[in-house]
């Protein structure tokens, strides 16, 4: 079952503080990870101060030659994934030269934030299977798992569709390396800039877990010693560990401050 929400070990929350989505929904059935479409949304929405409309996005070919109903689906999903986290959304509109690996990870993490089923699937279900002698997954196992998340909630046809969409999104995120059973599990490359983005993002969001123990890091293999190794020397974040005590410190006051720093680099881009 999807775990119940816990209090995150974060700075004090405020009424305006964004939060991960906890109510199960079915948006993933019609819109997967959509990495390049997300990139187009960040770019075009940055060019227009007013709220984008489906008609405008359709007429200006934001997503290429997609139908108006498809464009409406993109906007509905992207608003839930990105607009719901205003500081992060502005950061994505401003970040220069995001490489493909960073874009995939950012889309993956924002889908996790906005979809509790995908978050549990990638941060728990797949994580457990990576610890097995043969780290792989079968479609039938995913169908069974989906049914366990809400007994009696969905028909078998819907469970099958959910399993297909979850696996498709995980494949696009680099967590699964094949679209045929048995599907080997894998980890994507994680650029330092993408990891720094996630840490600053989570610092400003209410979520279940802590900054160093959560489904977002776990989904890409950043747990235990692997996480310690990546945090040491990470630009923009300080990290110390003494025994079981771990401590993060921050070079910039918030995500926007880190983006300001990145945007002023002579070479440009996130690295």
Phi and psi restraints in degrees (value plus and minus 20) as a CYANA .aco file:
   2 UNK   PHI     -84.8   -44.8
   2 UNK   PSI     108.7   148.7
   3 UNK   PHI     -84.5   -44.5
   3 UNK   PSI     130.1   170.1
   4 UNK   PHI     -92.2   -52.2
   4 UNK   PSI     133.5   173.5
   5 UNK   PHI     -85.1   -45.1
   5 UNK   PSI     116.7   156.7
   6 UNK   PHI    -138.8   -98.8
   6 UNK   PSI     141.7   181.7
   7 UNK   PHI     -95.1   -55.1
   7 UNK   PSI     104.2   144.2
   8 UNK   PHI     -97.4   -57.4
   8 UNK   PSI     126.2   166.2
   9 UNK   PHI    -104.9   -64.9
   9 UNK   PSI      62.4   102.4
  10 UNK   PHI    -156.1  -116.1
  10 UNK   PSI     151.3   191.3
  11 UNK   PHI     -77.5   -37.5
  11 UNK   PSI     140.1   180.1
  12 UNK   PHI     -74.2   -34.2
  12 UNK   PSI     116.0   156.0
  13 UNK   PHI    -100.5   -60.5
  13 UNK   PSI     138.8   178.8
  14 UNK   PHI    -149.5  -109.5
  14 UNK   PSI     149.2   189.2
  15 UNK   PHI     -82.7   -42.7
  15 UNK   PSI     -48.5    -8.5
  16 UNK   PHI    -110.7   -70.7
  16 UNK   PSI     -19.0    21.0
  17 UNK   PHI     -93.4   -53.4
  17 UNK   PSI     107.6   147.6
  18 UNK   PHI     -89.7   -49.7
  18 UNK   PSI     139.6   179.6
  19 UNK   PHI    -159.9  -119.9
  19 UNK   PSI     130.5   170.5
  20 UNK   PHI     -84.0   -44.0
  20 UNK   PSI     130.0   170.0
  21 UNK   PHI     -95.7   -55.7
  21 UNK   PSI     114.5   154.5
  22 UNK   PHI    -135.0   -95.0
  22 UNK   PSI     -38.4     1.6
  23 UNK   PHI    -103.5   -63.5
  23 UNK   PSI     107.6   147.6
  24 UNK   PHI     -87.2   -47.2
  24 UNK   PSI     117.4   157.4
  25 UNK   PHI    -161.7  -121.7
  25 UNK   PSI    -199.5  -159.5
  26 UNK   PHI    -138.9   -98.9
  26 UNK   PSI      -0.7    39.3
  27 UNK   PHI     -80.9   -40.9
  27 UNK   PSI     -52.1   -12.1
  28 UNK   PHI     -81.5   -41.5
  28 UNK   PSI     -44.5    -4.5
  29 UNK   PHI     -83.0   -43.0
  29 UNK   PSI     -42.2    -2.2
  30 UNK   PHI    -138.2   -98.2
  30 UNK   PSI     -25.3    14.7
  31 UNK   PHI    -169.9  -129.9
  31 UNK   PSI      94.8   134.8
  32 UNK   PHI    -107.9   -67.9
  32 UNK   PSI    -168.4  -128.4
  33 UNK   PHI     -86.4   -46.4
  33 UNK   PSI     -63.0   -23.0
  34 UNK   PHI      34.2    74.2
  34 UNK   PSI      40.6    80.6
  35 UNK   PHI     -84.4   -44.4
  35 UNK   PSI     -71.1   -31.1
  36 UNK   PHI     -91.9   -51.9
  36 UNK   PSI     -53.0   -13.0
  37 UNK   PHI     -87.0   -47.0
  37 UNK   PSI     -56.3   -16.3
  38 UNK   PHI     -83.6   -43.6
  38 UNK   PSI     -62.4   -22.4
  39 UNK   PHI     -80.6   -40.6
  39 UNK   PSI     -61.6   -21.6
  40 UNK   PHI     -83.7   -43.7
  40 UNK   PSI     -58.3   -18.3
  41 UNK   PHI     -84.0   -44.0
  41 UNK   PSI     -64.7   -24.7
  42 UNK   PHI     -78.7   -38.7
  42 UNK   PSI     -66.2   -26.2
  43 UNK   PHI     -86.3   -46.3
  43 UNK   PSI     -70.3   -30.3
  44 UNK   PHI     -90.4   -50.4
  44 UNK   PSI     -57.4   -17.4
  45 UNK   PHI     -87.7   -47.7
  45 UNK   PSI     -47.5    -7.5
  46 UNK   PHI     -90.1   -50.1
  46 UNK   PSI     -46.4    -6.4
  47 UNK   PHI    -101.7   -61.7
  47 UNK   PSI     -33.1     6.9
  48 UNK   PHI    -146.8  -106.8
  48 UNK   PSI      93.1   133.1
  49 UNK   PHI     -83.9   -43.9
  49 UNK   PSI     -55.9   -15.9
  50 UNK   PHI     -95.9   -55.9
  50 UNK   PSI     140.3   180.3
  51 UNK   PHI     -82.8   -42.8
  51 UNK   PSI     111.6   151.6
  52 UNK   PHI     -88.6   -48.6
  52 UNK   PSI     124.0   164.0
  53 UNK   PHI    -133.2   -93.2
  53 UNK   PSI     132.6   172.6
  54 UNK   PHI     -76.7   -36.7
  54 UNK   PSI     -59.4   -19.4
  55 UNK   PHI     -82.6   -42.6
  55 UNK   PSI     -62.4   -22.4
  56 UNK   PHI     -86.7   -46.7
  56 UNK   PSI     -65.8   -25.8
  57 UNK   PHI     -81.6   -41.6
  57 UNK   PSI     -56.6   -16.6
  58 UNK   PHI     -89.1   -49.1
  58 UNK   PSI     -67.3   -27.3
  59 UNK   PHI     -87.8   -47.8
  59 UNK   PSI     -50.1   -10.1
  60 UNK   PHI    -116.7   -76.7
  60 UNK   PSI     -11.8    28.2
  61 UNK   PHI      35.2    75.2
  61 UNK   PSI      24.6    64.6
  62 UNK   PHI     -76.3   -36.3
  62 UNK   PSI     -58.4   -18.4
  63 UNK   PHI    -134.9   -94.9
  63 UNK   PSI       8.9    48.9
  64 UNK   PHI      56.5    96.5
  64 UNK   PSI    -174.2  -134.2
  65 UNK   PHI    -105.5   -65.5
  65 UNK   PSI      39.6    79.6
  66 UNK   PHI    -115.2   -75.2
  66 UNK   PSI     130.4   170.4
  67 UNK   PHI     -89.8   -49.8
  67 UNK   PSI     140.7   180.7
  68 UNK   PHI     -80.8   -40.8
  68 UNK   PSI     -63.2   -23.2
  69 UNK   PHI     -79.0   -39.0
  69 UNK   PSI     -57.5   -17.5
  70 UNK   PHI     -88.4   -48.4
  70 UNK   PSI     -60.4   -20.4
  71 UNK   PHI     -80.8   -40.8
  71 UNK   PSI     -61.4   -21.4
  72 UNK   PHI     -80.6   -40.6
  72 UNK   PSI     -60.4   -20.4
  73 UNK   PHI     -83.1   -43.1
  73 UNK   PSI     -63.5   -23.5
  74 UNK   PHI     -77.7   -37.7
  74 UNK   PSI     -69.9   -29.9
  75 UNK   PHI     -83.6   -43.6
  75 UNK   PSI     -60.6   -20.6
  76 UNK   PHI     -80.5   -40.5
  76 UNK   PSI     -65.4   -25.4
  77 UNK   PHI     -92.2   -52.2
  77 UNK   PSI     -61.6   -21.6
  78 UNK   PHI     -87.7   -47.7
  78 UNK   PSI     -53.0   -13.0
  79 UNK   PHI     -84.7   -44.7
  79 UNK   PSI     -57.5   -17.5
  80 UNK   PHI     -91.2   -51.2
  80 UNK   PSI     -53.7   -13.7
  81 UNK   PHI    -102.9   -62.9
  81 UNK   PSI     -55.2   -15.2
  82 UNK   PHI    -137.8   -97.8
  82 UNK   PSI     -71.2   -31.2
  83 UNK   PHI     -80.7   -40.7
  83 UNK   PSI     -48.1    -8.1
  84 UNK   PHI     -87.1   -47.1
  84 UNK   PSI     -31.5     8.5
  85 UNK   PHI    -143.8  -103.8
  85 UNK   PSI      59.1    99.1
  86 UNK   PHI     -75.9   -35.9
  86 UNK   PSI     -64.0   -24.0
  87 UNK   PHI     -83.7   -43.7
  87 UNK   PSI     -61.8   -21.8
  88 UNK   PHI     -86.9   -46.9
  88 UNK   PSI     -59.8   -19.8
  89 UNK   PHI     -82.2   -42.2
  89 UNK   PSI     -63.9   -23.9
  90 UNK   PHI     -83.8   -43.8
  90 UNK   PSI     -57.0   -17.0
  91 UNK   PHI     -82.4   -42.4
  91 UNK   PSI     -63.1   -23.1
  92 UNK   PHI     -86.0   -46.0
  92 UNK   PSI     -52.0   -12.0
  93 UNK   PHI     -89.8   -49.8
  93 UNK   PSI     -44.5    -4.5
  94 UNK   PHI    -123.9   -83.9
  94 UNK   PSI     -41.8    -1.8
  95 UNK   PHI     -84.4   -44.4
  95 UNK   PSI     105.4   145.4
  96 UNK   PHI    -105.3   -65.3
  96 UNK   PSI     126.6   166.6
  97 UNK   PHI      29.6    69.6
  97 UNK   PSI      33.6    73.6
  98 UNK   PHI     -93.3   -53.3
  98 UNK   PSI     103.6   143.6
  99 UNK   PHI     -93.8   -53.8
  99 UNK   PSI     148.1   188.1
 100 UNK   PHI     -80.9   -40.9
 100 UNK   PSI     -62.3   -22.3
 101 UNK   PHI     -80.5   -40.5
 101 UNK   PSI     -62.0   -22.0
 102 UNK   PHI     -87.0   -47.0
 102 UNK   PSI     -60.1   -20.1
 103 UNK   PHI     -83.9   -43.9
 103 UNK   PSI     -62.8   -22.8
 104 UNK   PHI     -81.3   -41.3
 104 UNK   PSI     -64.7   -24.7
 105 UNK   PHI     -85.2   -45.2
 105 UNK   PSI     -63.6   -23.6
 106 UNK   PHI     -83.2   -43.2
 106 UNK   PSI     -62.1   -22.1
 107 UNK   PHI     -83.8   -43.8
 107 UNK   PSI     -60.3   -20.3
 108 UNK   PHI     -81.1   -41.1
 108 UNK   PSI     -68.5   -28.5
 109 UNK   PHI     -86.6   -46.6
 109 UNK   PSI     -57.2   -17.2
 110 UNK   PHI     -91.2   -51.2
 110 UNK   PSI     -52.7   -12.7
 111 UNK   PHI     -86.3   -46.3
 111 UNK   PSI     -60.0   -20.0
 112 UNK   PHI     -78.7   -38.7
 112 UNK   PSI     -65.7   -25.7
 113 UNK   PHI     -78.7   -38.7
 113 UNK   PSI     -56.5   -16.5
 114 UNK   PHI    -119.0   -79.0
 114 UNK   PSI     -23.0    17.0
 115 UNK   PHI    -160.8  -120.8
 115 UNK   PSI      83.6   123.6
 116 UNK   PHI     -84.5   -44.5
 116 UNK   PSI     -48.1    -8.1
 117 UNK   PHI     -90.0   -50.0
 117 UNK   PSI     -65.8   -25.8
 118 UNK   PHI     -84.9   -44.9
 118 UNK   PSI     -56.8   -16.8
 119 UNK   PHI     -82.9   -42.9
 119 UNK   PSI     -66.2   -26.2
 120 UNK   PHI     -87.7   -47.7
 120 UNK   PSI     -56.9   -16.9
 121 UNK   PHI     -84.4   -44.4
 121 UNK   PSI     -67.8   -27.8
 122 UNK   PHI    -104.3   -64.3
 122 UNK   PSI     -51.8   -11.8
 123 UNK   PHI    -111.0   -71.0
 123 UNK   PSI     -33.0     7.0
 124 UNK   PHI    -149.6  -109.6
 124 UNK   PSI     -81.7   -41.7
 125 UNK   PHI     -76.8   -36.8
 125 UNK   PSI     -73.0   -33.0
 126 UNK   PHI     -89.8   -49.8
 126 UNK   PSI     -55.1   -15.1
 127 UNK   PHI     -80.2   -40.2
 127 UNK   PSI     -63.7   -23.7
 128 UNK   PHI     -82.4   -42.4
 128 UNK   PSI     -59.4   -19.4
 129 UNK   PHI     -92.4   -52.4
 129 UNK   PSI     -41.4    -1.4
 130 UNK   PHI     -90.1   -50.1
 130 UNK   PSI     -41.5    -1.5
 131 UNK   PHI    -105.4   -65.4
 131 UNK   PSI     -23.7    16.3
 132 UNK   PHI    -102.5   -62.5
 132 UNK   PSI     140.1   180.1
 133 UNK   PHI     -74.4   -34.4
 133 UNK   PSI     -56.1   -16.1
 134 UNK   PHI    -138.0   -98.0
 134 UNK   PSI      77.0   117.0
 135 UNK   PHI     -94.3   -54.3
 135 UNK   PSI      70.3   110.3
 136 UNK   PHI    -172.5  -132.5
 136 UNK   PSI     149.9   189.9
 137 UNK   PHI    -162.0  -122.0
 137 UNK   PSI     126.9   166.9
 138 UNK   PHI    -130.7   -90.7
 138 UNK   PSI     126.9   166.9
 139 UNK   PHI     -77.8   -37.8
 139 UNK   PSI     -61.1   -21.1
 140 UNK   PHI     -82.1   -42.1
 140 UNK   PSI     -55.8   -15.8
 141 UNK   PHI     -86.0   -46.0
 141 UNK   PSI     -55.7   -15.7
 142 UNK   PHI     -89.4   -49.4
 142 UNK   PSI     -59.6   -19.6
 143 UNK   PHI     -79.2   -39.2
 143 UNK   PSI     -64.3   -24.3
 144 UNK   PHI     -83.4   -43.4
 144 UNK   PSI     -63.5   -23.5
 145 UNK   PHI     -81.6   -41.6
 145 UNK   PSI     -63.4   -23.4
 146 UNK   PHI     -78.0   -38.0
 146 UNK   PSI     -64.7   -24.7
 147 UNK   PHI     -81.0   -41.0
 147 UNK   PSI     -54.1   -14.1
 148 UNK   PHI     -90.5   -50.5
 148 UNK   PSI     -40.6    -0.6
 149 UNK   PHI     -94.2   -54.2
 149 UNK   PSI     -40.8    -0.8
 150 UNK   PHI    -177.3  -137.3
 150 UNK   PSI      56.0    96.0
 151 UNK   PHI     -72.3   -32.3
 151 UNK   PSI     105.2   145.2
 152 UNK   PHI      60.5   100.5
 152 UNK   PSI     -21.7    18.3
 153 UNK   PHI     -95.7   -55.7
 153 UNK   PSI     -60.5   -20.5
 154 UNK   PHI    -145.3  -105.3
 154 UNK   PSI     132.2   172.2
 155 UNK   PHI     -92.8   -52.8
 155 UNK   PSI     146.1   186.1
 156 UNK   PHI     -80.4   -40.4
 156 UNK   PSI     -58.7   -18.7
 157 UNK   PHI     -80.5   -40.5
 157 UNK   PSI     -60.4   -20.4
 158 UNK   PHI     -89.8   -49.8
 158 UNK   PSI     -58.4   -18.4
 159 UNK   PHI     -81.7   -41.7
 159 UNK   PSI     -62.2   -22.2
 160 UNK   PHI     -83.0   -43.0
 160 UNK   PSI     -62.1   -22.1
 161 UNK   PHI     -85.8   -45.8
 161 UNK   PSI     -61.9   -21.9
 162 UNK   PHI     -80.3   -40.3
 162 UNK   PSI     -66.2   -26.2
 163 UNK   PHI     -78.5   -38.5
 163 UNK   PSI     -63.5   -23.5
 164 UNK   PHI     -81.8   -41.8
 164 UNK   PSI     -64.4   -24.4
 165 UNK   PHI     -89.6   -49.6
 165 UNK   PSI     -58.4   -18.4
 166 UNK   PHI     -82.8   -42.8
 166 UNK   PSI     -64.0   -24.0
 167 UNK   PHI     -87.9   -47.9
 167 UNK   PSI     -57.0   -17.0
 168 UNK   PHI     -83.6   -43.6
 168 UNK   PSI     -64.6   -24.6
 169 UNK   PHI     -86.2   -46.2
 169 UNK   PSI     -60.5   -20.5
 170 UNK   PHI     -85.2   -45.2
 170 UNK   PSI     -56.5   -16.5
 171 UNK   PHI     -84.1   -44.1
 171 UNK   PSI     -64.7   -24.7
 172 UNK   PHI     -85.0   -45.0
 172 UNK   PSI     -49.6    -9.6
 173 UNK   PHI    -102.6   -62.6
 173 UNK   PSI     -29.0    11.0
 174 UNK   PHI      67.1   107.1
 174 UNK   PSI      -4.1    35.9
 175 UNK   PHI    -110.7   -70.7
 175 UNK   PSI     -41.1    -1.1
 176 UNK   PHI    -147.1  -107.1
 176 UNK   PSI     118.6   158.6
 177 UNK   PHI    -126.6   -86.6
 177 UNK   PSI     -11.7    28.3
 178 UNK   PHI    -174.3  -134.3
 178 UNK   PSI     135.2   175.2
 179 UNK   PHI    -124.3   -84.3
 179 UNK   PSI      -1.4    38.6
 180 UNK   PHI    -150.6  -110.6
 180 UNK   PSI     121.9   161.9
 181 UNK   PHI     -91.1   -51.1
 181 UNK   PSI     126.3   166.3
 182 UNK   PHI     -93.1   -53.1
 182 UNK   PSI     121.1   161.1
 183 UNK   PHI    -116.4   -76.4
 183 UNK   PSI      88.8   128.8
 184 UNK   PHI     -82.9   -42.9
 184 UNK   PSI     121.9   161.9
 185 UNK   PHI    -110.2   -70.2
 185 UNK   PSI     127.0   167.0
 186 UNK   PHI    -165.0  -125.0
 186 UNK   PSI     151.5   191.5
 187 UNK   PHI    -139.8   -99.8
 187 UNK   PSI     118.5   158.5
 188 UNK   PHI     -97.4   -57.4
 188 UNK   PSI     140.2   180.2
 189 UNK   PHI     -85.5   -45.5
 189 UNK   PSI     121.0   161.0
 190 UNK   PHI    -143.8  -103.8
 190 UNK   PSI      74.6   114.6
 191 UNK   PHI     -80.7   -40.7
 191 UNK   PSI     129.6   169.6
 192 UNK   PHI     -77.4   -37.4
 192 UNK   PSI     -59.2   -19.2
 193 UNK   PHI     -83.2   -43.2
 193 UNK   PSI     -59.2   -19.2
 194 UNK   PHI     -86.2   -46.2
 194 UNK   PSI     -61.0   -21.0
 195 UNK   PHI     -84.8   -44.8
 195 UNK   PSI     -61.5   -21.5
 196 UNK   PHI     -82.6   -42.6
 196 UNK   PSI     -61.7   -21.7
 197 UNK   PHI     -75.9   -35.9
 197 UNK   PSI     -67.5   -27.5
 198 UNK   PHI     -81.8   -41.8
 198 UNK   PSI     -65.2   -25.2
 199 UNK   PHI     -82.6   -42.6
 199 UNK   PSI     -63.9   -23.9
 200 UNK   PHI     -88.0   -48.0
 200 UNK   PSI     -54.9   -14.9
 201 UNK   PHI     -83.1   -43.1
 201 UNK   PSI     -70.8   -30.8
 202 UNK   PHI     -84.0   -44.0
 202 UNK   PSI     -47.9    -7.9
 203 UNK   PHI     -81.8   -41.8
 203 UNK   PSI     -42.9    -2.9
 204 UNK   PHI    -129.3   -89.3
 204 UNK   PSI      -8.2    31.8
 205 UNK   PHI    -146.8  -106.8
 205 UNK   PSI     122.5   162.5
 206 UNK   PHI    -103.1   -63.1
 206 UNK   PSI     106.5   146.5
 207 UNK   PHI    -173.3  -133.3
 207 UNK   PSI     144.2   184.2
 208 UNK   PHI    -102.4   -62.4
 208 UNK   PSI      99.2   139.2
 209 UNK   PHI     106.1   146.1
 209 UNK   PSI    -184.2  -144.2
 210 UNK   PHI    -146.6  -106.6
 210 UNK   PSI     153.2   193.2
 211 UNK   PHI     -84.7   -44.7
 211 UNK   PSI     -41.3    -1.3
 212 UNK   PHI    -133.3   -93.3
 212 UNK   PSI     -18.4    21.6
 213 UNK   PHI    -166.5  -126.5
 213 UNK   PSI      75.6   115.6
 214 UNK   PHI    -178.7  -138.7
 214 UNK   PSI     144.3   184.3
 215 UNK   PHI     -86.8   -46.8
 215 UNK   PSI     -41.3    -1.3
 216 UNK   PHI     -91.2   -51.2
 216 UNK   PSI     -68.1   -28.1
 217 UNK   PHI     -91.4   -51.4
 217 UNK   PSI     -62.3   -22.3
 218 UNK   PHI     -81.8   -41.8
 218 UNK   PSI     -53.6   -13.6
 219 UNK   PHI     -83.5   -43.5
 219 UNK   PSI     -44.6    -4.6
 220 UNK   PHI    -130.7   -90.7
 220 UNK   PSI      -2.8    37.2
 221 UNK   PHI      64.5   104.5
 221 UNK   PSI      -9.6    30.4
 222 UNK   PHI    -113.2   -73.2
 222 UNK   PSI      62.5   102.5
 223 UNK   PHI    -158.1  -118.1
 223 UNK   PSI     136.5   176.5
 224 UNK   PHI      36.7    76.7
 224 UNK   PSI    -155.2  -115.2
 225 UNK   PHI     -83.0   -43.0
 225 UNK   PSI     -53.7   -13.7
 226 UNK   PHI     -82.6   -42.6
 226 UNK   PSI     -59.5   -19.5
 227 UNK   PHI     -90.0   -50.0
 227 UNK   PSI     -62.8   -22.8
 228 UNK   PHI     -74.4   -34.4
 228 UNK   PSI     -66.3   -26.3
 229 UNK   PHI     -81.6   -41.6
 229 UNK   PSI     -60.2   -20.2
 230 UNK   PHI     -93.4   -53.4
 230 UNK   PSI     -51.2   -11.2
 231 UNK   PHI     -96.6   -56.6
 231 UNK   PSI     -49.2    -9.2
 232 UNK   PHI     -88.0   -48.0
 232 UNK   PSI     101.4   141.4
 233 UNK   PHI      62.0   102.0
 233 UNK   PSI     -14.2    25.8
 234 UNK   PHI     -88.9   -48.9
 234 UNK   PSI     107.3   147.3
 235 UNK   PHI     -85.1   -45.1
 235 UNK   PSI     112.8   152.8
 236 UNK   PHI      71.7   111.7
 236 UNK   PSI     -29.9    10.1
 237 UNK   PHI    -157.8  -117.8
 237 UNK   PSI     113.9   153.9
 238 UNK   PHI    -122.1   -82.1
 238 UNK   PSI     125.9   165.9
 239 UNK   PHI    -162.0  -122.0
 239 UNK   PSI     111.2   151.2
 240 UNK   PHI    -154.2  -114.2
 240 UNK   PSI     123.4   163.4
 241 UNK   PHI    -157.4  -117.4
 241 UNK   PSI     108.4   148.4
 242 UNK   PHI    -150.1  -110.1
 242 UNK   PSI      85.3   125.3
 243 UNK   PHI      43.7    83.7
 243 UNK   PSI    -143.7  -103.7
 244 UNK   PHI    -109.6   -69.6
 244 UNK   PSI     -22.7    17.3
 245 UNK   PHI    -110.9   -70.9
 245 UNK   PSI     102.9   142.9
 246 UNK   PHI    -143.9  -103.9
 246 UNK   PSI     120.1   160.1
 247 UNK   PHI    -159.1  -119.1
 247 UNK   PSI     112.4   152.4
 248 UNK   PHI    -126.1   -86.1
 248 UNK   PSI     121.6   161.6
 249 UNK   PHI    -147.7  -107.7
 249 UNK   PSI     140.4   180.4
 250 UNK   PHI    -145.1  -105.1
 250 UNK   PSI     107.0   147.0
 251 UNK   PHI     -95.6   -55.6
 251 UNK   PSI     -50.3   -10.3
 252 UNK   PHI    -136.7   -96.7
 252 UNK   PSI     131.0   171.0
 253 UNK   PHI     -87.0   -47.0
 253 UNK   PSI     -49.9    -9.9
 254 UNK   PHI    -182.7  -142.7
 254 UNK   PSI    -196.2  -156.2
 255 UNK   PHI     -81.4   -41.4
 255 UNK   PSI     -60.3   -20.3
 256 UNK   PHI     -81.1   -41.1
 256 UNK   PSI     -58.6   -18.6
 257 UNK   PHI     -84.9   -44.9
 257 UNK   PSI     -59.2   -19.2
 258 UNK   PHI     -84.7   -44.7
 258 UNK   PSI     -61.3   -21.3
 259 UNK   PHI     -83.4   -43.4
 259 UNK   PSI     -60.0   -20.0
 260 UNK   PHI     -76.1   -36.1
 260 UNK   PSI     -62.2   -22.2
 261 UNK   PHI     -86.1   -46.1
 261 UNK   PSI     -66.3   -26.3
 262 UNK   PHI     -81.6   -41.6
 262 UNK   PSI     -60.8   -20.8
 263 UNK   PHI     -87.8   -47.8
 263 UNK   PSI     -39.1     0.9
 264 UNK   PHI    -113.4   -73.4
 264 UNK   PSI     -21.5    18.5
 265 UNK   PHI     -82.8   -42.8
 265 UNK   PSI     115.2   155.2
 266 UNK   PHI     -78.8   -38.8
 266 UNK   PSI     -57.5   -17.5
 267 UNK   PHI    -103.0   -63.0
 267 UNK   PSI     -33.9     6.1
 268 UNK   PHI      51.8    91.8
 268 UNK   PSI     139.5   179.5
 269 UNK   PHI      69.9   109.9
 269 UNK   PSI     149.2   189.2
 270 UNK   PHI    -120.4   -80.4
 270 UNK   PSI     114.0   154.0
